[in-house]
Amino acid sequence: MKRRCGLLSSAIRSRPTSSARSAGGQAGVSPEQAALEHYTPSGWMLREVGKRDRLAAEAFLRTHCRVMPRTMLRYAIERLLAEERQRYQKGSG
């Protein structure tokens, strides 16, 4: 978990948002780790990317909100306005 959080935080601070998104996909998850440990940092990363590049984050959410795991989606949208959160939760992004 520490390795993944360190990777994500350094990627978000020092790289363009497209590199930060791709770095998150490379972190990987060992089979014995719970799904929550995988989806929480991914949702957190999307939320942080949204702070720097809202349009890119919203484009990603519109495309993937229907298939994203619930925990990941909730972390990604937690700072959006209530009506935006509901729209993504319903899958109509």
C-alpha positions in Angstrom: 0.0 0.0 0.0 2.8 2.4 0.9 4.5 1.7 -2.4 1.4 2.5 -4.4 0.6 5.7 -2.5 4.2 6.9 -2.9 4.1 6.2 -6.6 0.8 8.0 -7.0 1.7 11.1 -5.0 5.0 11.5 -6.8 3.4 11.0 -10.2 0.7 13.6 -9.4 3.2 16.2 -8.1 5.9 15.9 -10.7 4.3 14.7 -14.0 1.6 15.8 -16.4 -1.8 14.3 -15.6 -1.7 11.8 -18.5 1.5 10.3 -17.0 0.0 10.2 -13.5 -3.0 8.3 -14.9 -0.8 5.7 -16.6 1.5 5.4 -13.6 -1.5 4.3 -11.5 -2.3 1.5 -13.8 1.3 0.1 -13.5 1.2 -0.1 -9.7 -0.4 -3.6 -9.7 -2.0 -5.5 -6.9 -0.9 -8.8 -5.5 -3.6 -11.5 -5.4 -3.8 -11.7 -1.6 -4.6 -7.9 -1.2 -8.3 -7.0 -0.8 -10.2 -5.2 -3.5 -10.6 -2.2 -1.2 -6.8 -1.7 -1.1 -6.8 -1.6 -4.9 -9.7 0.6 -5.7 -9.3 3.2 -2.9 -5.9 4.6 -4.2 -7.2 4.5 -7.8 -10.3 6.6 -6.8 -8.1 8.9 -4.8 -5.7 9.3 -7.8 -8.7 10.3 -10.0 -9.9 12.8 -7.5 -6.4 14.4 -7.3 -6.1 14.4 -11.1 -9.4 16.2 -11.2 -8.0 19.0 -9.1 -5.3 19.6 -11.7 -7.2 18.8 -14.9 -10.9 18.7 -14.3 -11.8 18.1 -17.9 -9.6 15.1 -18.2 -11.0 13.6 -15.0 -14.6 14.2 -16.2 -13.9 12.7 -19.6 -12.5 9.6 -17.9 -15.4 9.3 -15.5 -18.0 9.7 -18.4 -16.3 6.9 -20.2 -15.8 4.5 -17.3 -18.4 5.3 -14.6 -20.7 2.4 -15.6 -17.9 -0.2 -15.2 -15.8 1.3 -12.3 -16.0 -0.5 -9.0 -18.2 1.3 -6.6 -15.5 2.2 -4.1 -13.3 3.6 -6.8 -16.1 5.7 -8.2 -17.1 7.1 -4.8 -13.6 8.3 -4.0 -13.2 9.8 -7.4 -16.5 11.8 -7.2 -16.5 12.7 -3.5 -15.7 16.4 -4.1 -18.1 17.0 -6.9 -21.4 18.8 -6.5 -24.3 16.6 -5.4 -26.1 16.5 -8.7 -22.8 15.6 -10.5 -22.2 12.8 -8.0 -25.7 11.4 -8.6 -25.3 11.5 -12.3 -22.1 9.5 -12.2 -23.5 7.0 -9.7 -26.5 6.4 -12.0 -24.1 5.7 -14.8 -25.3 8.5 -17.0 -22.1 10.6 -16.7 
